[in-house]
Amino acid sequence: MFEPAGENPLFIEAIAQFNHGDYYTCHDTLEAIWNDAWQSDRAFYQGILQIAVGLYHLRNQNWHGATILLGEGTSRLPAYLPEYQSIDVETLLTESLQILRTVQLSGKEGIVDVLKQLDQGNLPTPQLYKIPNSDND
């Protein structure tokens, strides 16, 4: 089994990949962690992984993939609020749900406008924020 996420070099790498928008690589890294994770941690990693894949689909203008994966990912994280494994889950969930709602309301024909909003900073891009000295691990 892996050590706590805050000390796991693979998770630190996955955080950097996610925050740099390298969602496909982040998916691979998180999948490696998820495969060996404690049962109680699996939904946490899977939720982040699915949000990463949803953002990957969004960047590739795949409306259906984005809505499904963002929805699946965000549905797994409420059990880990407000923070878990030194990650600010509340902010991740809030930002991801905002994108999900925007994508759903835009419809397939509006996905390019959603991407413009992201690129212009009018819609926050979800990030994995580390919380120092978290006790909720």
Buried (B, 14 or more C-beta within 10 A) or exposed (E): EBEEBBEBEBBBBBBBBBBEBBBBBBBEBBBBBBEEBEEEBBBBBBBBBBBBBBBBBBBEEBBEBBBBBBBBBBEBBEEBEEBBBBBBBBBBBEBBBEBBEBBBEBEEEBBEEBBEBBEEEEBBBBBBBBBEEBEEE
